Amino acid sequence: MTGAEEVELRRGALRALLAKPLLTAEHDAEALLKVRRCQRELREWLTRETGWRLHVEAGVARLFKTVSATSDSTHPARGRAREPFGRRRYVVLCLALSVLERADAQTTLGRLADEVLTAAAEPDLDFSFPLESRAERTDLVAVVRLLIDWGVLRRVAGEEESYLSASGDVLYDVRREVLSRLLTGTRGPSTVEAATLDERLSALVAVPLPDTDDLRNQALRRALTRRLLDEPVVYHTDLTEAERAYLTSQRHAITRRIEQATGLIAEIRAEGVAMVDPHDELTDIRMPEQRTDGHLTLLVAEHLAEHGTVPLDALHAFVRAAARAHQTYWRKGVTEPGAETELLAGVLDRLTALRLAEIRGSSVAALPAISRYALAEPTVKEPR
């Protein structure tokens, strides 16, 4: 293998881990093979530049990423229909994982449901999940399917639809080698004694404060590299004074190392830095996107780029007008009364997740990176 081929192999392996930090042989055989072939080089780069741990086994690779902001809720877990998980599903997910820790090598959906039901009845949880309605059964199935997608469970026989209709059960293998690698915190949850949820989440990802200049610079470099790899855009206003000063002085070196390792391209503006993927792979939300929601997101982005801060009422009116103008090409029902509410909610979910806009009370404010979607007046060159 030539030097260029080795570089491309490492780049492909790192990109695979950034796109999907949990790789399994069952779902990601080709990507996992790349990671296994260059795991030493990947581990060295990740440790040096980000502080993230990388664990590789024959059937699983896990990049233990940690987030910079535990309050960010713009990238929730999602079901098969792309619906975001709510509080109930997250609690059921945690209960299911705790039950599976003590489960046999195989379990059924019915048995898992009974054990989750028992765990949910603990008085200290302040959580009700009687599994009496179809909606609750649907939540449990959504959690199980997420665990299948992660590789924690492997379906052996049956279908979840039969459980929903109360006509059958499903048998699963419990894959402990994957289950044991899910938690990504810097410490065990059972060691955290903080009172509030925000404090507990912060404690899970907290790192010791460095006590020398070299260690402080290393911590700043790692923190900034993590954010540039993990966030759509890093604004200077979101950084601490020390982070801003370090990024200003070391921006070229940091972005060059990321570009060389991943193939991302640094887009540097006065307001901040974004690492752009020319292949449009390392994202869970694409912009632009096709079909009704993608087209409307572009239209709203252009509108916000032109007007800055816009009241929600005015945006609803804008969506209604856009639906009438494009109803021939958009999906059915977009012009029905109240349809604009759901349409705009989906648009704002995308724009806030991409750090292009943020909701401030009863208005939506454009963030600087949205200016790339602004439309300028056309210019016509004079003929020679």
C-alpha positions as CSV (number, residue, x, y, z in Angstrom):
1,M,0.0,0.0,0.0
2,T,1.4,3.4,-1.0
3,G,1.6,6.3,1.4
4,A,-1.3,8.1,-0.3
5,E,-3.4,4.9,0.1
6,E,-2.6,4.7,3.8
7,V,-3.6,8.3,4.3
8,E,-6.8,7.7,2.5
9,L,-7.5,4.6,4.6
10,R,-7.0,6.4,7.9
11,R,-9.1,9.3,6.6
12,G,-11.9,7.0,5.7
13,A,-11.8,5.2,9.0
14,L,-11.8,8.4,11.0
15,R,-14.7,9.8,8.9
16,A,-16.6,6.5,9.5
17,L,-16.2,6.9,13.3
18,L,-17.2,10.6,13.2
19,A,-20.3,9.8,11.3
20,K,-21.2,6.8,13.5
21,P,-19.2,6.5,16.7
22,L,-20.5,2.9,17.3
23,L,-19.6,0.5,14.5
24,T,-20.5,-3.2,14.5
25,A,-19.6,-6.0,12.2
26,E,-23.2,-6.7,11.5
27,H,-24.1,-3.2,10.3
28,D,-20.8,-1.6,9.4
29,A,-18.5,-4.4,8.3
30,E,-16.5,-2.4,5.7
31,A,-16.0,0.7,8.0
32,L,-15.1,-1.5,11.0
33,L,-12.4,-3.3,8.9
34,K,-10.9,0.1,8.0
35,V,-10.8,1.1,11.7
36,R,-9.2,-2.2,12.8
37,R,-6.5,-1.9,10.1
38,C,-5.3,1.5,11.3
39,Q,-6.5,1.6,14.9
40,R,-3.1,2.5,16.4
41,E,-2.7,5.6,14.3
42,L,-6.4,6.6,14.9
43,R,-6.0,6.1,18.6
44,E,-2.9,8.2,18.7
45,W,-4.4,11.1,16.7
46,L,-7.7,11.1,18.7
47,T,-5.9,11.0,22.0
48,R,-3.5,13.8,21.0
49,E,-6.0,16.1,19.3
50,T,-9.3,15.5,21.0
51,G,-8.8,13.5,24.2
52,W,-11.5,11.0,22.9
53,R,-11.0,7.3,23.6
54,L,-11.2,4.7,20.9
55,H,-12.0,1.1,21.7
56,V,-11.7,-1.6,19.0
57,E,-12.6,-5.3,19.2
58,A,-13.2,-7.9,16.5
59,G,-16.9,-7.1,16.2
60,V,-17.2,-3.5,17.5
61,A,-15.4,-0.2,17.4
62,R,-16.5,2.6,19.8
63,L,-15.4,6.2,19.7
64,F,-16.2,7.6,23.1
65,K,-17.1,11.2,22.2
66,T,-18.0,13.7,24.8
67,V,-20.1,16.8,24.1
68,S,-19.1,20.3,24.9
69,A,-22.7,21.4,25.9
70,T,-24.9,19.0,27.7
71,S,-27.9,21.4,27.3
72,D,-28.1,21.0,23.5
73,S,-31.3,19.1,22.6
74,T,-31.2,19.8,18.8
75,H,-30.0,16.3,17.9
76,P,-32.3,13.8,19.6
77,A,-32.5,10.1,19.1
78,R,-35.1,9.3,16.4
79,G,-37.4,6.5,15.6
80,R,-37.7,4.7,12.2
81,A,-40.1,7.4,10.9
82,R,-37.6,10.1,12.1
83,E,-39.8,11.2,15.0
84,P,-37.7,12.6,17.9
85,F,-37.6,10.7,21.2
86,G,-39.3,12.4,24.1
87,R,-38.9,12.1,27.8
88,R,-40.8,8.9,28.0
89,R,-38.8,7.1,25.4
90,Y,-35.5,8.2,26.9
91,V,-36.6,6.9,30.3
92,V,-37.7,3.6,28.8
93,L,-34.4,3.4,26.9
94,C,-32.4,3.8,30.2
95,L,-34.6,1.2,31.9
96,A,-34.3,-1.2,29.0
97,L,-30.5,-0.9,29.1
98,S,-30.4,-1.5,32.9
99,V,-32.6,-4.6,32.4
100,L,-30.5,-6.0,29.6
101,E,-27.4,-5.7,31.8
102,R,-28.9,-8.5,33.9
103,A,-30.5,-10.4,31.1
104,D,-29.6,-13.8,29.7
105,A,-27.9,-14.2,26.4
106,Q,-31.3,-14.2,24.8
107,T,-34.6,-12.4,25.7
108,T,-38.0,-11.8,24.2
109,L,-39.8,-8.5,23.7
110,G,-42.5,-9.7,26.1
111,R,-40.0,-10.5,28.8
112,L,-38.2,-7.2,28.3
113,A,-41.6,-5.4,28.5
114,D,-42.4,-7.1,31.8
115,E,-39.0,-6.2,33.3
116,V,-39.2,-2.6,32.1
117,L,-42.6,-2.4,33.7
118,T,-41.3,-3.7,37.0
119,A,-38.3,-1.3,36.9
120,A,-40.6,1.7,36.0
121,A,-42.7,1.0,39.1
122,E,-39.8,2.0,41.5
123,P,-41.3,4.9,43.6
124,D,-38.1,6.9,43.4
125,L,-38.3,7.3,39.6
126,D,-41.5,9.4,39.6
127,F,-42.3,7.8,36.3
128,S,-45.5,6.0,35.1
129,F,-45.3,3.4,32.3
130,P,-48.1,0.9,32.7
131,L,-47.9,-0.4,29.1
132,E,-51.7,-0.4,28.8
133,S,-52.1,1.8,25.6
134,R,-50.8,1.2,22.1
135,A,-48.9,4.5,22.3
136,E,-46.8,3.1,25.2
137,R,-46.2,-0.2,23.4
138,T,-45.2,1.8,20.4
139,D,-42.7,3.7,22.6
140,L,-41.2,0.4,23.8
141,V,-40.9,-0.9,20.2
142,A,-39.2,2.3,19.1
143,V,-36.6,1.8,21.9
144,V,-36.1,-1.8,20.9
145,R,-35.6,-0.9,17.3
146,L,-33.1,1.8,18.3
147,L,-31.2,-0.9,20.2
148,I,-31.3,-3.1,17.1
149,D,-29.9,-0.3,15.0
150,W,-27.1,0.2,17.5
151,G,-26.3,-3.5,17.5
152,V,-27.2,-4.1,21.2
153,L,-30.0,-6.5,20.2
154,R,-30.1,-8.9,17.2
155,R,-33.5,-10.1,16.1
156,V,-33.6,-13.9,15.9
157,A,-37.3,-14.6,15.3
158,G,-40.5,-12.7,15.0
159,E,-41.4,-9.1,14.2
160,E,-42.2,-6.1,16.5
161,E,-45.4,-5.5,14.6
162,S,-46.8,-8.8,16.0
163,Y,-46.1,-7.5,19.6
164,L,-47.9,-4.2,18.8
165,S,-51.0,-6.1,17.6
166,A,-50.7,-8.6,20.6
167,S,-50.5,-11.5,18.2
168,G,-46.9,-12.7,18.8
169,D,-43.5,-12.1,20.4
170,V,-40.0,-11.5,19.2
171,L,-36.8,-13.3,20.2
172,Y,-33.4,-11.4,20.4
173,D,-29.8,-12.1,21.1
174,V,-28.3,-9.7,23.7
175,R,-24.9,-8.5,22.4
176,R,-23.0,-7.7,25.6
177,E,-19.8,-6.6,23.7
178,V,-21.9,-3.7,22.3
179,L,-24.0,-3.1,25.4
180,S,-20.9,-2.6,27.6
181,R,-19.5,0.1,25.3
182,L,-22.5,2.5,25.2
183,L,-21.7,4.9,28.1
184,T,-19.4,7.7,27.0
185,G,-19.0,9.7,30.2
186,T,-15.7,10.4,31.9
187,R,-17.0,8.8,35.0
188,G,-19.6,6.3,36.1
189,P,-23.1,7.6,36.6
190,S,-23.4,5.9,40.0
191,T,-20.5,8.1,41.3
192,V,-22.3,11.3,40.5
193,E,-24.1,12.9,43.5
194,A,-25.2,16.2,42.0
195,A,-28.8,17.3,42.8
196,T,-30.2,18.6,39.5
197,L,-30.2,16.9,36.0
198,D,-28.0,19.6,34.5
199,E,-25.5,19.2,37.2
200,R,-25.5,15.4,36.8
201,L,-25.0,15.7,33.1
202,S,-22.1,18.2,33.5
203,A,-20.5,15.9,36.0
204,L,-20.6,13.0,33.6
205,V,-18.4,14.8,31.1
206,A,-16.3,16.9,33.4
207,V,-12.5,16.6,33.1
208,P,-9.9,17.6,35.7
209,L,-8.7,21.2,35.5
210,P,-5.1,21.4,34.2
211,D,-2.5,23.0,36.5
212,T,0.3,23.9,34.1
213,D,0.5,26.1,31.1
214,D,1.3,23.2,28.8
215,L,-1.7,21.2,30.1
216,R,-4.0,24.2,29.8
217,N,-3.0,24.7,26.2
218,Q,-3.5,21.0,25.5
219,A,-6.9,21.2,27.1
220,L,-7.9,24.2,25.0
221,R,-6.6,22.6,21.8
222,R,-8.6,19.4,22.5
223,A,-11.7,21.2,23.4
224,L,-11.7,23.4,20.3
225,T,-10.9,20.4,18.0
226,R,-13.8,18.5,19.5
227,R,-16.2,21.3,18.9
228,L,-15.0,21.8,15.3
229,L,-15.4,18.1,14.6
230,D,-18.8,17.8,16.3
231,E,-20.6,21.0,15.8
232,P,-22.0,22.5,12.6
233,V,-20.3,25.9,13.3
234,V,-18.3,27.3,16.2
235,Y,-19.1,30.9,16.9
236,H,-16.6,33.1,18.7
237,T,-19.4,34.4,21.0
238,D,-20.0,30.8,22.2
239,L,-16.4,30.4,23.4
240,T,-14.7,31.4,26.6
241,E,-12.2,34.2,26.6
242,A,-9.3,31.7,26.8
243,E,-10.8,29.6,24.0
244,R,-11.2,32.7,21.7
245,A,-7.6,33.8,22.3
246,Y,-6.2,30.3,21.7
247,L,-8.3,29.8,18.5
248,T,-7.2,33.2,17.2
249,S,-3.5,32.3,17.6
250,Q,-3.7,28.6,16.6
251,R,-6.6,28.6,14.2
252,H,-4.5,27.7,11.1
253,A,-2.7,24.9,12.9
254,I,-5.9,23.4,14.4
255,T,-7.9,23.5,11.2
256,R,-5.0,22.2,9.1
257,R,-4.6,19.1,11.2
258,I,-8.4,18.5,11.0
259,E,-8.3,18.9,7.2
260,Q,-5.4,16.5,6.8
261,A,-7.0,13.9,9.0
262,T,-10.6,14.0,7.8
263,G,-10.8,15.8,4.5
264,L,-13.1,18.5,5.9
265,I,-12.5,22.0,4.7
266,A,-12.3,25.0,7.0
267,E,-14.7,27.9,6.3
268,I,-13.4,30.8,8.3
269,R,-15.4,34.0,8.8
270,A,-15.3,36.9,11.2
271,E,-17.9,35.3,13.4
272,G,-16.4,31.9,13.7
273,V,-15.3,28.7,12.0
274,A,-17.1,25.8,10.4
275,M,-15.6,22.5,9.1
276,V,-17.4,21.8,5.9
277,D,-17.7,18.3,4.4
278,P,-17.4,18.5,0.6
279,H,-18.9,15.0,0.4
280,D,-21.9,15.9,2.5
281,E,-21.6,12.7,4.6
282,L,-20.7,13.7,8.1
283,T,-24.0,15.2,9.1
284,D,-27.4,13.9,10.3
285,I,-29.1,17.0,8.8
286,R,-28.5,18.0,5.2
287,M,-28.9,21.5,3.9
288,P,-30.1,21.9,1.2
289,E,-32.4,19.0,0.9
290,Q,-35.0,17.9,-1.6
291,R,-38.8,17.6,-1.4
292,T,-41.3,19.8,0.5
293,D,-39.4,20.2,3.8
294,G,-36.1,20.8,2.2
295,H,-37.4,23.4,-0.2
296,L,-39.2,25.2,2.6
297,T,-36.2,25.2,4.8
298,L,-34.2,26.9,2.1
299,L,-36.9,29.5,1.6
300,V,-37.1,30.3,5.3
301,A,-33.3,30.5,5.5
302,E,-33.2,33.0,2.6
303,H,-36.0,35.0,4.3
304,L,-34.1,35.1,7.7
305,A,-30.8,35.9,6.0
306,E,-32.5,38.9,4.4
307,H,-34.5,40.2,7.5
308,G,-32.5,39.0,10.5
309,T,-34.9,38.6,13.3
310,V,-38.5,37.8,12.4
311,P,-41.6,37.3,14.6
312,L,-43.0,33.8,14.6
313,D,-46.4,35.1,13.5
314,A,-44.7,36.6,10.4
315,L,-42.9,33.4,9.7
316,H,-46.2,31.5,9.8
317,A,-47.6,33.9,7.3
318,F,-44.5,33.5,5.1
319,V,-44.9,29.7,5.2
320,R,-48.6,30.0,4.3
321,A,-47.7,32.1,1.3
322,A,-45.0,29.8,0.2
323,A,-47.3,26.8,0.4
324,R,-49.8,28.5,-1.8
325,A,-47.1,29.5,-4.3
326,H,-45.6,26.0,-4.5
327,Q,-48.6,23.7,-3.8
328,T,-48.3,22.2,-7.3
329,Y,-44.9,20.7,-6.4
330,W,-45.2,20.2,-2.6
331,R,-46.9,17.3,-0.8
332,K,-50.7,17.3,-0.3
333,G,-52.2,19.2,2.6
334,V,-49.7,22.0,2.9
335,T,-52.3,24.7,2.3
336,E,-54.8,23.3,4.8
337,P,-55.6,25.6,7.8
338,G,-52.9,25.1,10.5
339,A,-50.5,23.1,8.3
340,E,-48.0,26.0,8.5
341,T,-47.5,25.3,12.2
342,E,-46.1,21.8,11.7
343,L,-44.2,22.8,8.6
344,L,-42.4,25.7,10.3
345,A,-41.7,23.6,13.4
346,G,-39.8,21.1,11.2
347,V,-37.9,24.0,9.5
348,L,-36.9,25.5,12.8
349,D,-35.7,22.1,14.1
350,R,-33.3,21.9,11.2
351,L,-32.1,25.5,11.3
352,T,-31.5,25.5,15.0
353,A,-29.7,22.1,14.9
354,L,-27.4,23.5,12.2
355,R,-26.8,26.7,14.3
356,L,-28.2,28.8,11.5
357,A,-31.0,30.3,13.6
358,E,-32.2,30.4,17.2
359,I,-35.6,30.9,18.8
360,R,-35.7,33.9,21.1
361,G,-39.1,34.2,22.8
362,S,-41.7,34.8,20.1
363,S,-39.2,35.6,17.4
364,V,-36.6,33.7,15.3
365,A,-33.2,35.3,15.0
366,A,-30.8,34.5,12.1
367,L,-27.3,33.5,13.1
368,P,-24.3,34.6,11.1
369,A,-23.7,31.4,9.2
370,I,-27.1,31.7,7.5
371,S,-25.8,34.5,5.4
372,R,-24.5,31.8,2.9
373,Y,-28.2,31.3,2.0
374,A,-28.9,35.0,1.3
375,L,-29.8,35.9,-2.3
376,A,-28.0,38.8,-3.9
377,E,-29.4,41.0,-6.7
378,P,-28.4,39.5,-10.1
379,T,-25.8,41.4,-12.0
380,V,-25.7,41.4,-15.8
381,K,-22.4,42.0,-17.5
382,E,-22.3,44.4,-20.4
383,P,-21.4,42.7,-23.7
384,R,-18.0,43.4,-25.0
